[in-house]
Every structure is written in structure tokens, then in C-alpha cells.
């Protein structure tokens, strides 16, 4: 033991041998200790009375007596911060950092003699740092999986033709350490849900609990007391039957198994590989990592379990919950208000809801095929998904007075006009024959007037020879029932005072 620090157990062994009658030379030979060291502890033991006691002292007592007598630290110089002890403690209890405490002391007494370093040492002695303890928690087979994203460098995106920042998604089964890995270009809610669906299909079953960090794709609000889970992620958990267990804020060690898995993929798969080329892109990374999981990662001897993850997974597989008959269809949730046009906007598409809810806060749940609208957890509308810029409108959602205009056709206008009178029929026919699309709305507004006034106005416009919408509506506004003075009506086809045949000779004589 020459050159090695003497421990309490070494000293106890020296005492045991002294009590047994060995001399210094024998102890030196058997233990390999320096003779002066043996002599030092012999004298100390005699002074403390350890050699005459009936029983050998235990290590705890020896350590306590050594610290009290033989190993006393040298006296320390009183800290210049010591006179301010009470004030320092009070400030620290208020939550002030040491730098802020130092500034307060200088403000309290400009002649404060201590330095920041002295104050730091003083506070450190007052508040000894507790060692950070990590407790390893092992779960039963099929009990838990841990998920996380990790940086995957830059990869080529064939869709955009660009090199983009990529992420790796890792789901690790906590008992077997078998893992699923994929690479993506975003951490959106839709991507997060799709990766879960694919990972559970890869394992062929579902764990009881999924543990995760406070990712924005999963957790709306991260806090210790009440973390708020994304509604879409909650729906996914309900569909598959797993519980969601967010880690406490700033505690990545609580999901240490997947943290280790992410580092393992980065160091052992991604290291030395290049997926930033058009001929070797993110698609190649996905295919290669799946083979690597089966051929390399899955058959290695794990440092904690001392077994192959794939071998343990074969035993864990039976403990997994069965997959549902249909995979989860990702649902994207959004809150919005119903606009004055009775539509909400969801991913640039427009979907109607009952007009009575205009201005109300609504929940919209969108899938690849459907869009559902809720008010106070009650479904109020269901639509087929439409492309961006298009509308899905249910007539029942609109006010009754607005529905008539949307359902109106030229044929319906002609039928309604015929039921009012001949003049109205003629005017409406002239409008719709010239510009059926543009004047359909005008015809609708015209037919909403009282029949007697409408027929009189159309007759008056025809007599004037100007049955345009502007003229008819002006008559309805200013002279709704006033007839034109009695004059023989001239057909619209004959606008001349004399017959055209009478003009021919005149023309020829010229």
C-alpha cells in the first residue's frame, strides 16, 4: 500500500493486528504500509485508549475520533462577510442570486470590505450543495415506452430539392430497449402523430404508458402541476389505449432510456454517414436505419440489461396491448370564431356552421377526410375536407332569407314572374336572356316586391321603352303605382314614328 492514502479500514486493520500482538515489522510485511505510518497510528491508538478496550472499535467511531483529534483542519481566517451573516441569509431566502446579494451589501455599506469571491465562498459554506441523485427506475415488460426527438444534421429533401435540417424520432421500449427510429424535417403535430402510428405498428403492439419530454407537438403548456396535453395527442392515446406521462420541466434524466437511445443512434449510425446528396437522401437514411436496428442495434449486448434488445423484445412482445383494428387517423385541433359569413377557416379551407353561433368560440377537428366543428363540446357541423380556397356550405347553417338567393335559378325566376303578370314576365325574360348569371340576383330582388307594385312598374318601364334594372328599380322607388299617361303603346321592335316602308321612296328620291 505504499504511496496510497490510508483509509479508515486500513487503520482499523492496524489496530486489530496491534491488539493481536503483532509488532510493526509484521504489520509492515502483511499490509505493505510504511513503518512510520504504523507508528503514528499506534501512538494515536494508545492515546485514545483503543488498544485497551475489550472490543475493537467500528469504522464509524474511528472515523469520528480521527476527525476530532488527528485530522483536524487548520483554523480558517474569518470571512469578511461573516458580520453580515443574518442579512445575507435573509436576502438568500428571498431568492436573490449571490451577485445580487453582493450588490445589496455594497449599497448597504459602501465600505463593505469583502470581495465577490469571498461572499461566494461564504454562501457556499452556508448552503452546501446537495449531490444530485438519480434513481434508476425499471419497468415491467410492456409497461412503458419513451419518445424523443434528436438533431440528425442536414439531409437532402427530394421533394424540395434542397438540403434541410433533419430530426430523428426515437421510441424506445423501456424494458427490452428495442427501438424504432425515423427521420423527418419538422416536429409538427401531424408528423408527431404519424410517427407514433408507425412506431406502434413497427412493434406490433401498444405499451401502457408513453413517457415524453415537453415537446410542443405533444404538450401545449409545460408546468409541474398541470401539463396540458395536445388534444390531438390525447385522442391518439385514447385510440390506442396508452397513457401519456410528460416529464417534469428540465428533467431529461426522467426519460434516460430514450436519451441514451438518441445518443446511440447519433454516435453509431449517423456518425460518418452522409445523407445530404441527391443520390443519398433522407429516404436512404430511413431504409438504412431500419436495417441497422435489426442487424446491429438489436443484436448488441446492452450495457445495462446485458442482453440483446431483440432477444428481450421477443419476451416483451406478449405483454404489449393489441393494436386496434384500424390505425389512428391523425386529427388536428384548432380554436376559432365563426365569421359573419357563417364559415370558419381551417388550413385555408372554408367550412360553414350554424349562423346562430356567429362570434362564438368553436373547436375544429380536421382529418385528411373530414372536418368536424364543435361548440361547447357539442358537434354542430361535419364536412368533407376541401382543397385550400374552396368552401363547404350547408344551407341549413345560413339564415333563411339568405338561402333563397343561393338556391335561385333562372327557371324559378321565370315561374315566379309568370305568377305575377305579363309585364313582369316580359321584363324578367329580357333580363335573363341578355345576362342570366349577372342579373339573376337582380331578378331575385325584383321578385321580392309586392305583386301589384311590381307589375305596374314593369308595365311603366316597358311603355317607356327602357325595361333595364336601373329604370325598373327607380320606378319602384319613386313611382311604384303611378301609371304612365294613356298613349298607344309602341312595340319595342318599332321605334320610328313612320313605317320603314314609307321611308324607302324618300331615300330613293335623294
HUTACOR-V36833 format. One record per residue. N is the residue number from 1. RES is the residue in three letters. OMEGA is omega in whole degrees, -180 to 180 (none if undefined). Layout:
{{N,RES,OMEGA} {N,RES,OMEGA}}
This chain:
{{1,UNK,-179} {2,UNK,-179} {3,UNK,-179} {4,UNK,179} {5,UNK,-179} {6,UNK,-179} {7,UNK,177} {8,UNK,179} {9,UNK,175} {10,UNK,-179} {11,UNK,179} {12,UNK,178} {13,UNK,176} {14,UNK,-180} {15,UNK,180} {16,UNK,-180} {17,UNK,175} {18,UNK,178} {19,UNK,179} {20,UNK,175} {21,UNK,178} {22,UNK,175} {23,UNK,-176} {24,UNK,-179} {25,UNK,180} {26,UNK,179} {27,UNK,178} {28,UNK,-179} {29,UNK,-175} {30,UNK,-175} {31,UNK,180} {32,UNK,-180} {33,UNK,175} {34,UNK,-177} {35,UNK,179} {36,UNK,176} {37,UNK,179} {38,UNK,-180} {39,UNK,179} {40,UNK,-177} {41,UNK,173} {42,UNK,-179} {43,UNK,180} {44,UNK,-179} {45,UNK,178} {46,UNK,180} {47,UNK,-178} {48,UNK,178} {49,UNK,-178} {50,UNK,-177} {51,UNK,-177} {52,UNK,-178} {53,UNK,-179} {54,UNK,-178} {55,UNK,177} {56,UNK,179} {57,UNK,178} {58,UNK,-174} {59,UNK,-179} {60,UNK,179} {61,UNK,179} {62,UNK,-180} {63,UNK,180} {64,UNK,-179} {65,UNK,177} {66,UNK,180} {67,UNK,-177} {68,UNK,-173} {69,UNK,-171} {70,UNK,-173} {71,UNK,179} {72,UNK,179} {73,UNK,179} {74,UNK,-179} {75,UNK,-178} {76,UNK,175} {77,UNK,-180} {78,UNK,180} {79,UNK,176} {80,UNK,176} {81,UNK,-175} {82,UNK,179} {83,UNK,-179} {84,UNK,-173} {85,UNK,-177} {86,UNK,180} {87,UNK,179} {88,UNK,180} {89,UNK,180} {90,UNK,179} {91,UNK,179} {92,UNK,178} {93,UNK,176} {94,UNK,177} {95,UNK,-178} {96,UNK,173} {97,UNK,-176} {98,UNK,178} {99,UNK,178} {100,UNK,177} {101,UNK,179} {102,UNK,179} {103,UNK,178} {104,UNK,179} {105,UNK,179} {106,UNK,177} {107,UNK,179} {108,UNK,-179} {109,UNK,-179} {110,UNK,180} {111,UNK,179} {112,UNK,-170} {113,UNK,-173} {114,UNK,176} {115,UNK,176} {116,UNK,180} {117,UNK,179} {118,UNK,178} {119,UNK,179} {120,UNK,179} {121,UNK,-179} {122,UNK,180} {123,UNK,178} {124,UNK,177} {125,UNK,177} {126,UNK,-174} {127,UNK,-180} {128,UNK,-179} {129,UNK,178} {130,UNK,179} {131,UNK,179} {132,UNK,-176} {133,UNK,176} {134,UNK,179} {135,UNK,179} {136,UNK,-179} {137,UNK,177} {138,UNK,-178} {139,UNK,180} {140,UNK,177} {141,UNK,179} {142,UNK,-175} {143,UNK,-169} {144,UNK,167} {145,UNK,178} {146,UNK,-177} {147,UNK,178} {148,UNK,169} {149,UNK,174} {150,UNK,180} {151,UNK,-178} {152,UNK,-180} {153,UNK,-178} {154,UNK,-179} {155,UNK,180} {156,UNK,179} {157,UNK,-179} {158,UNK,-178} {159,UNK,-179} {160,UNK,-176} {161,UNK,-177} {162,UNK,172} {163,UNK,-174} {164,UNK,174} {165,UNK,-177} {166,UNK,179} {167,UNK,172} {168,UNK,174} {169,UNK,-179} {170,UNK,169} {171,UNK,-177} {172,UNK,173} {173,UNK,-170} {174,UNK,-177} {175,UNK,-176} {176,UNK,-175} {177,UNK,172} {178,UNK,-172} {179,UNK,173} {180,UNK,-177} {181,UNK,174} {182,UNK,-179} {183,UNK,-177} {184,UNK,179} {185,UNK,179} {186,UNK,178} {187,UNK,-179} {188,UNK,178} {189,UNK,-180} {190,UNK,179} {191,UNK,179} {192,UNK,-180} {193,UNK,180} {194,UNK,180} {195,UNK,177} {196,UNK,179} {197,UNK,-179} {198,UNK,180} {199,UNK,-180} {200,UNK,175} {201,UNK,178} {202,UNK,179} {203,UNK,-180} {204,UNK,-180} {205,UNK,-173} {206,UNK,174} {207,UNK,-179} {208,UNK,-176} {209,UNK,171} {210,UNK,-180} {211,UNK,-174} {212,UNK,174} {213,UNK,-178} {214,UNK,179} {215,UNK,-179} {216,UNK,179} {217,UNK,-177} {218,UNK,-173} {219,UNK,179} {220,UNK,-179} {221,UNK,179} {222,UNK,174} {223,UNK,-175} {224,UNK,-171} {225,UNK,-171} {226,UNK,177} {227,UNK,-178} {228,UNK,-177} {229,UNK,174} {230,UNK,-179} {231,UNK,-180} {232,UNK,179} {233,UNK,176} {234,UNK,177} {235,UNK,178} {236,UNK,178} {237,UNK,179} {238,UNK,-180} {239,UNK,-177} {240,UNK,178} {241,UNK,177} {242,UNK,176} {243,UNK,-179} {244,UNK,-177} {245,UNK,178} {246,UNK,174} {247,UNK,171} {248,UNK,-179} {249,UNK,176} {250,UNK,176} {251,UNK,-179} {252,UNK,180} {253,UNK,179} {254,UNK,174} {255,UNK,-174} {256,UNK,-178} {257,UNK,178} {258,UNK,174} {259,UNK,178} {260,UNK,178} {261,UNK,178} {262,UNK,179} {263,UNK,-179} {264,UNK,178} {265,UNK,-178} {266,UNK,-175} {267,UNK,-171} {268,UNK,177} {269,UNK,-176} {270,UNK,-177} {271,UNK,178} {272,UNK,179} {273,UNK,-178} {274,UNK,178} {275,UNK,-178} {276,UNK,-179} {277,UNK,178} {278,UNK,-180} {279,UNK,179} {280,UNK,-168} {281,UNK,-176} {282,UNK,176} {283,UNK,176} {284,UNK,179} {285,UNK,-180} {286,UNK,-180} {287,UNK,-177} {288,UNK,-179} {289,UNK,177} {290,UNK,176} {291,UNK,180} {292,UNK,178} {293,UNK,-177} {294,UNK,-171} {295,UNK,-176} {296,UNK,-175} {297,UNK,-176} {298,UNK,-177} {299,UNK,177} {300,UNK,175} {301,UNK,-176} {302,UNK,-175} {303,UNK,-179} {304,UNK,-178} {305,UNK,-177} {306,UNK,176} {307,UNK,175} {308,UNK,179} {309,UNK,180} {310,UNK,178} {311,UNK,177} {312,UNK,-180} {313,UNK,177} {314,UNK,177} {315,UNK,-179} {316,UNK,-174} {317,UNK,-178} {318,UNK,-179} {319,UNK,-180} {320,UNK,174} {321,UNK,-179} {322,UNK,175} {323,UNK,175} {324,UNK,-177} {325,UNK,-180} {326,UNK,176} {327,UNK,180} {328,UNK,174} {329,UNK,-176} {330,UNK,180} {331,UNK,177} {332,UNK,-179} {333,UNK,179} {334,UNK,173} {335,UNK,180} {336,UNK,175} {337,UNK,179} {338,UNK,-178} {339,UNK,-178} {340,UNK,177} {341,UNK,176} {342,UNK,180} {343,UNK,169} {344,UNK,179} {345,UNK,177} {346,UNK,-178} {347,UNK,174} {348,UNK,171} {349,UNK,-175} {350,UNK,-174} {351,UNK,-174} {352,UNK,174} {353,UNK,-176} {354,UNK,-174} {355,UNK,178} {356,UNK,-178} {357,UNK,179} {358,UNK,-178} {359,UNK,-178} {360,UNK,175} {361,UNK,-178} {362,UNK,171} {363,UNK,177} {364,UNK,178} {365,UNK,-176} {366,UNK,171} {367,UNK,178} {368,UNK,-175} {369,UNK,-173} {370,UNK,172} {371,UNK,179} {372,UNK,-179} {373,UNK,-177} {374,UNK,172} {375,UNK,-177} {376,UNK,177} {377,UNK,179} {378,UNK,179} {379,UNK,-179} {380,UNK,-179} {381,UNK,174} {382,UNK,-178} {383,UNK,167} {384,UNK,180} {385,UNK,-180} {386,UNK,178} {387,UNK,179} {388,UNK,179} {389,UNK,-179} {390,UNK,-176} {391,UNK,170} {392,UNK,-174} {393,UNK,171} {394,UNK,-175} {395,UNK,179} {396,UNK,-179} {397,UNK,-175} {398,UNK,174} {399,UNK,-177} {400,UNK,-177} {401,UNK,178} {402,UNK,-177} {403,UNK,-177} {404,UNK,-180} {405,UNK,-179} {406,UNK,-177} {407,UNK,-176} {408,UNK,175} {409,UNK,176} {410,UNK,-179} {411,UNK,179} {412,UNK,178} {413,UNK,-180} {414,UNK,179} {415,UNK,180} {416,UNK,179} {417,UNK,179} {418,UNK,178} {419,UNK,-180} {420,UNK,-179} {421,UNK,-176} {422,UNK,-179} {423,UNK,178} {424,UNK,179} {425,UNK,-178} {426,UNK,-179} {427,UNK,-179} {428,UNK,179} {429,UNK,178} {430,UNK,-180} {431,UNK,-174} {432,UNK,178} {433,UNK,-178} {434,UNK,-175} {435,UNK,-172} {436,UNK,-177} {437,UNK,-177} {438,UNK,-173} {439,UNK,178} {440,UNK,178} {441,UNK,178} {442,UNK,178} {443,UNK,178} {444,UNK,179} {445,UNK,180} {446,UNK,-175} {447,UNK,177} {448,UNK,180} {449,UNK,176} {450,UNK,-172} {451,UNK,-176} {452,UNK,-180} {453,UNK,-178} {454,UNK,-179} {455,UNK,180} {456,UNK,-179} {457,UNK,179} {458,UNK,178} {459,UNK,-179} {460,UNK,180} {461,UNK,178} {462,UNK,179} {463,UNK,177} {464,UNK,-179} {465,UNK,-179} {466,UNK,-180} {467,UNK,179} {468,UNK,178} {469,UNK,-179} {470,UNK,-179} {471,UNK,-178} {472,UNK,-179} {473,UNK,175} {474,UNK,177} {475,UNK,179} {476,UNK,-178} {477,UNK,-172} {478,UNK,-177} {479,UNK,-172} {480,UNK,-176} {481,UNK,-177} {482,UNK,179} {483,UNK,176} {484,UNK,177} {485,UNK,-176} {486,UNK,175} {487,UNK,176} {488,UNK,-177} {489,UNK,178} {490,UNK,177} {491,UNK,-179} {492,UNK,-177} {493,UNK,-178} {494,UNK,-177} {495,UNK,-176} {496,UNK,178} {497,UNK,180} {498,UNK,179} {499,UNK,-177} {500,UNK,-179} {501,UNK,178} {502,UNK,-178} {503,UNK,-175} {504,UNK,179} {505,UNK,179} {506,UNK,-180} {507,UNK,-178} {508,UNK,-179} {509,UNK,177} {510,UNK,none}}
